[in-house]
Amino acid sequence: MSQAQEILNGIYEAINTGHLALLEKFVAPGYVEHSEGFQGVEPFRQQITAFRTAFPDLRVTVEDVLTDGDRFASRTTVTGTHTGDLMGMPATGRRISVEAVDIGRIENGQAAERWGGLNMYALLTQLGVIPAPQPAA
């Protein structure tokens, strides 16, 4: 297993279990989240906490991981049941299953940068916020 895979596994374990103290080990203090527009471990922890509040049974399942030196790419499936507030949306009780794709960089044994993220269109469609597309006639 590569160093990048070990780091990703640690981050996904923190997300899946809610043991966010693990982030200190696997995420650099100056971590940059390019797609979400924040920097640092604390905003990352807050983002995870918000999603775990909305989806207490939140689970990230790794489908694929590719590594090359200090770079990684991962494809995951995120599942959970919407039983709490999410970005001002009250709980719907609906289950979600959406893909996420991440590209990142490792530095000094920690995740330093990330681009990509969760398929928010699929998430909002599954929660009923956006109407589901209709099949072509």
C-alpha positions as CSV (number, residue, x, y, z in Angstrom):
1,M,0.0,0.0,0.0
2,S,1.4,3.4,-0.9
3,Q,1.7,6.3,1.5
4,A,-1.1,8.1,-0.3
5,Q,-3.4,5.2,0.1
6,E,-2.6,5.0,3.8
7,I,-3.3,8.7,4.2
8,L,-6.6,8.4,2.3
9,N,-7.6,5.4,4.3
10,G,-7.0,7.4,7.5
11,I,-9.0,10.4,6.3
12,Y,-11.9,8.1,5.2
13,E,-11.7,6.3,8.6
14,A,-12.1,9.7,10.3
15,I,-15.1,10.5,8.1
16,N,-16.8,7.1,8.6
17,T,-16.3,6.9,12.3
18,G,-16.5,10.5,13.3
19,H,-13.1,10.3,15.1
20,L,-12.0,13.6,13.6
21,A,-8.9,13.8,15.8
22,L,-7.4,11.4,13.1
23,L,-7.3,14.4,10.8
24,E,-4.4,15.9,12.7
25,K,-2.3,12.9,11.7
26,F,-3.4,12.7,8.0
27,V,-4.1,16.3,7.0
28,A,-1.4,19.0,6.8
29,P,-2.0,22.2,8.9
30,G,-1.9,24.3,5.7
31,Y,-4.2,21.9,3.8
32,V,-5.8,23.6,0.8
33,E,-9.3,22.6,-0.4
34,H,-9.4,24.1,-3.8
35,S,-12.9,23.0,-4.9
36,E,-14.5,24.2,-1.7
37,G,-12.4,27.3,-1.3
38,F,-11.0,26.8,2.2
39,Q,-7.6,26.3,3.9
40,G,-6.7,24.4,7.0
41,V,-7.7,21.4,9.0
42,E,-10.4,23.1,11.1
43,P,-12.7,24.1,8.1
44,F,-12.3,20.5,6.8
45,R,-13.4,19.2,10.2
46,Q,-16.4,21.6,10.2
47,Q,-17.4,20.4,6.7
48,I,-17.2,16.7,7.8
49,T,-19.2,17.6,11.0
50,A,-21.9,19.3,9.0
51,F,-22.3,16.2,6.7
52,R,-22.2,13.8,9.7
53,T,-24.9,15.9,11.4
54,A,-27.1,15.7,8.3
55,F,-26.2,12.0,7.6
56,P,-25.3,10.3,10.9
57,D,-24.7,7.0,9.1
58,L,-22.4,8.7,6.5
59,R,-20.2,6.2,4.9
60,V,-17.4,6.7,2.3
61,T,-16.5,3.5,0.3
62,V,-13.4,3.6,-1.7
63,E,-13.9,2.3,-5.3
64,D,-10.6,3.2,-6.9
65,V,-7.3,4.8,-5.9
66,L,-4.5,5.7,-8.2
67,T,-1.2,7.1,-7.0
68,D,1.9,8.6,-8.7
69,G,4.6,9.9,-6.5
70,D,3.1,12.7,-4.3
71,R,-0.2,12.7,-6.3
72,F,-3.4,10.7,-5.9
73,A,-6.8,10.3,-7.5
74,S,-9.7,8.5,-5.8
75,R,-13.2,7.6,-6.7
76,T,-15.6,6.9,-3.8
77,T,-19.2,6.3,-3.1
78,V,-20.8,8.3,-0.3
79,T,-23.9,6.9,1.3
80,G,-26.2,7.9,4.2
81,T,-29.6,8.8,5.4
82,H,-30.6,12.4,5.6
83,T,-31.9,12.7,9.1
84,G,-30.5,16.2,10.0
85,D,-30.3,19.7,8.6
86,L,-28.0,20.1,5.6
87,M,-27.2,23.6,4.4
88,G,-30.5,24.9,5.6
89,M,-32.5,21.9,4.2
90,P,-34.5,20.1,6.8
91,A,-34.2,16.3,7.0
92,T,-35.9,14.3,4.3
93,G,-35.3,10.8,5.6
94,R,-34.1,9.9,2.2
95,R,-31.1,7.6,1.5
96,I,-28.4,8.9,-0.8
97,S,-25.7,7.2,-2.8
98,V,-23.4,9.6,-4.7
99,E,-20.0,9.4,-6.2
100,A,-17.1,11.6,-5.4
101,V,-13.8,12.1,-7.3
102,D,-10.8,13.6,-5.7
103,I,-7.3,14.5,-6.9
104,G,-4.8,15.5,-4.4
105,R,-1.2,16.0,-3.4
106,I,0.7,14.6,-0.4
107,E,3.5,16.5,1.3
108,N,5.6,15.4,4.3
109,G,3.3,12.4,4.9
110,Q,0.0,14.3,5.0
111,A,-2.7,15.4,2.5
112,A,-1.7,19.0,1.4
113,E,-4.1,19.8,-1.4
114,R,-7.3,18.5,-2.9
115,W,-9.4,19.2,-6.0
116,G,-12.8,17.7,-6.9
117,G,-15.5,16.5,-4.7
118,L,-19.0,15.1,-4.3
119,N,-21.6,15.1,-7.1
120,M,-23.8,17.7,-5.6
121,Y,-26.3,17.5,-8.5
122,A,-26.9,13.8,-7.7
123,L,-27.1,14.6,-4.0
124,L,-29.7,17.3,-4.4
125,T,-31.7,15.2,-6.9
126,Q,-31.8,12.2,-4.5
127,L,-32.9,14.5,-1.7
128,G,-35.8,15.8,-3.9
129,V,-34.5,19.4,-4.0
130,I,-33.9,19.2,-7.7
131,P,-36.4,17.3,-9.9
132,A,-35.1,14.0,-11.2
133,P,-34.4,14.0,-14.9
134,Q,-37.2,12.4,-17.0
135,P,-36.2,9.6,-19.4
136,A,-36.3,10.5,-23.1
137,A,-39.4,9.5,-24.9
